[in-house]
Amino acid sequence: MILYGYWRSSAAYRVRIALNLKGVSAEQLSVHLVRDGGEQHKADYIALNPQELVPTLVVDDEQDGDALTQSLAIIEYLDELYPKTPLLPASALERAHVRAMALTIACEIHPLNNLRVLQYLTQKLTVNEEAKSAWYHHWVATGFTALETQLVRHSGRYCFGDKVTIADLCLVPQVYNAQRFNVDLTPYPNIMRVWAECNQLPAFADAAPERQADAV
Amino acid sequence: MILYGYWRSSAAYRVRIALNLKGVSAEQLSVHLVRDGGEQHKADYIALNPQELVPTLVVDDEQDGDALTQSLAIIEYLDELYPKTPLLPASALERAHVRAMALTIACEIHPLNNLRVLQYLTQKLTVNEEAKSAWYHHWVATGFTALETQLVRHSGRYCFGDKVTIADLCLVPQVYNAQRFNVDLTPYPNIMRVWAECNQLPAFADAAPERQADAV
């Protein structure tokens, strides 16, 4: 397998954690999201991933390689292919709660605060740094306020009970990202407790942006 | 089951299609997203859905009711609970491609263009109507350009081959939404072909916003 990612990409970070938890090795190739206007917009990469985003996971499918996109789709694929140490609970109802927590981050926070959106705000809407920061903080606060309530209801040691799930794979990179943008995280004690707990695990710690080969 | 939704909500529209395809009836309750500042922000509703979004599906879990949130989590739940007429293909690799198409819409288009984001643009960033419209069109074009390529690779009668999947459940409401905002959809012939094909099915047609009891 080949994982195209970027050290600071939250979505690539999620997939790195999944690979580590599953004990699956993948060659990691860096797609620099900023240099030269962004390597994700180059023709070779677009052929792999028409969304011009990271991550992309290239897998061997019998003879041909196949390129998978969207971090949550990739993680569910890995979970189905390597069912040992499952990343979803066994019951449909519990799985729904875990997926809802993951999607609270993946649909309600991250898409609003990723690189291309912040670029649109500053470049096309000529939003200043202060307003850009307020935008970033607003969507983290909105999403984390909801997620904190979800954790009060469902968390144990991790987001859902005492086993690591895809919700944790989304939470840890989002906290990392929020810290980079100096968001005050003290209103979210359960989020921070789970974040610290996850980072005790080598699968999470080894996936951290600063530990990647392309980290600056 | 009780589905809390709103006629024009794309996310609620996805779940209505899923319920129809599965032949599952649910009582439908309307949460008016605009009236009185938005009924989704009232305390009673927040207790059900701390994300203050629609849809919410309340299901009977033995004795207690349980409230499920996030449309894709709800749809996967329904698909697991009612495996007849599956909404995902059988192989892990094919499932990954279908989920990636669904997430291209659910993570890369819809979160950027929903009501609360457009309200933030006009109210907090004092963006004018023209710039708001350009923002809306930009994210549809970005996502649909990628999705069109995904459909060239994977579509048959529907988004993925000749069976309806969760990708179609996301595509149809997103096209409806784009048409409301007068997006030119002629650059996306495969998207429009699949959209028209889906709407031939009663499960899709009956879920259309204008056919809902709370439609204005």
Interface residues (C-beta under 8 A of the other chain):
Chain A: P50 Q51 E52 L53 V59 D61 D66 L68 T69 Q70 L72 A73 I74 E76 Y77 E80 L81 A92 L93 R95 A96 H97 R99 A100 A102 L103 T104 A106 C107 E108 H110 P111 L112 V117 Y120 L121 K124 L125 V127 A131 A134 W135 H138 G143 T145 A146 T149 Q150
Chain B: P50 Q51 E52 L53 V59 D61 D66 L68 T69 Q70 L72 A73 I74 E76 Y77 E80 L81 A92 L93 R95 A96 H97 R99 A100 A102 L103 T104 A106 C107 E108 H110 P111 L112 V117 Y120 L121 K124 L125 V127 A131 A134 W135 H138 G143 T145 A146 T149 Q150
